[in-house]
Amino acid sequence: MSAPVRRAGPGAIALSAALDVVCVLAFAAAGRGQHGRAETLAGLWQTAWPFLAGLAIVWIAALIWRAPTAVLRSGLPVWIGTVALGMLLRVLFTDGGAALPFVLVATGVLGVALVGWRLVAALIRRIRRR
């Protein structure tokens, strides 16, 4: 049986949101770097904004701030929602496509990043309780 999830304080909420944003920005920057695109802030924004918007929508719709570090309650919706909404916004509002290899890479990289830091945080909490 798992322990009840405590509500997060403002600091934990802000840190969690910042970590999620950093994960999305790192994904966008790495992708641009792999494809030899100019590394400008405008270019990074062009690539990242659909995924950042998806992330923001999920944070609001799924009430992520209630338990932002929870792996299942928050990590999975953040991951799946960010990828799904980011791809949708990318196709609808940018000249970027959603080819299957890109969708697969985005799903994998964002999954490792957005769920991964929450797994590490859970491990640290578990170790501290011992």
C-alpha positions in Angstrom: 0.0 0.0 0.0 1.4 3.4 -0.9 1.6 6.3 1.5 -0.9 9.1 1.1 0.3 12.0 -1.1 0.8 15.2 0.8 0.0 18.5 -0.8 3.1 20.3 -2.0 4.2 23.6 -0.8 4.8 26.6 -3.0 8.6 25.9 -3.3 8.0 22.3 -4.4 5.4 23.4 -6.9 7.7 26.1 -8.4 10.7 23.7 -8.5 8.6 21.0 -10.1 7.2 23.3 -12.8 10.7 24.7 -13.4 12.1 21.1 -13.8 9.4 20.3 -16.3 10.1 23.4 -18.3 13.8 22.7 -18.3 13.1 19.1 -19.5 11.0 20.4 -22.4 13.6 23.1 -23.3 16.4 20.6 -23.2 14.5 18.2 -25.5 13.9 21.1 -28.0 17.5 22.2 -27.8 18.9 18.7 -28.3 16.6 18.1 -31.2 17.6 21.3 -32.9 21.3 20.5 -32.3 20.9 17.0 -33.8 19.5 18.5 -37.0 22.1 21.2 -37.3 19.6 24.1 -36.9 20.9 27.5 -35.9 20.9 27.8 -32.1 19.0 31.0 -31.5 16.5 31.8 -28.9 13.9 32.4 -31.6 14.6 28.9 -33.1 14.5 27.3 -29.7 11.1 29.0 -28.9 9.7 27.9 -32.3 10.5 24.3 -31.5 9.6 24.3 -27.8 6.4 26.4 -27.6 3.9 23.7 -28.6 5.3 21.4 -26.0 5.5 24.1 -23.3 1.9 25.0 -24.1 0.9 21.3 -23.8 2.8 21.1 -20.5 1.0 24.2 -19.2 -2.4 22.8 -20.2 -1.7 19.5 -18.5 -0.5 21.2 -15.3 -3.8 23.1 -15.2 -6.2 20.4 -16.4 -4.8 17.6 -14.3 -4.2 19.7 -11.2 -0.6 18.7 -11.1 0.3 21.3 -8.5 -1.5 19.2 -5.9 1.2 16.5 -6.0 3.8 17.7 -8.6 6.4 15.1 -7.7 4.1 12.1 -7.7 5.3 9.6 -10.4 1.9 8.1 -11.4 -0.5 10.9 -10.4 1.5 13.7 -12.0 4.4 12.2 -14.0 2.4 10.1 -16.4 -0.2 12.7 -17.2 2.5 15.4 -17.7 4.4 13.1 -20.0 1.5 11.8 -22.1 -0.3 15.1 -22.2 2.8 17.2 -23.1 3.7 14.8 -26.0 0.1 14.6 -27.3 -0.8 18.2 -27.0 2.6 19.4 -28.1 2.4 17.3 -31.3 -1.2 18.5 -32.0 -0.2 22.1 -31.5 3.0 21.6 -33.6 1.0 20.2 -36.5 -1.8 22.8 -36.3 0.2 25.9 -35.7 3.8 25.5 -37.0 5.5 24.3 -40.1 6.8 21.3 -38.1 5.6 17.9 -38.9 4.8 14.9 -36.7 6.6 12.1 -38.6 6.4 8.7 -36.7 10.2 8.7 -35.9 9.9 12.2 -34.3 6.8 11.2 -32.3 8.6 8.1 -31.1 11.8 10.0 -30.1 9.8 12.8 -28.4 7.7 10.3 -26.5 10.8 8.4 -25.3 12.9 11.5 -24.5 10.2 13.4 -22.7 9.1 10.2 -20.9 12.6 9.7 -19.5 12.9 13.3 -18.6 9.5 14.2 -17.2 8.9 10.9 -15.4 12.6 10.3 -14.7 13.2 13.2 -12.4 10.1 12.3 -10.4 11.4 8.7 -10.0 14.7 10.1 -8.8 12.8 12.4 -6.3 10.7 9.5 -5.1 13.9 7.4 -4.6 15.5 10.2 -2.6 12.4 10.6 -0.4 12.4 6.9 0.2 16.1 6.8 1.2 15.6 9.8 3.5 12.7 8.1 5.3 14.9 5.1 6.2 
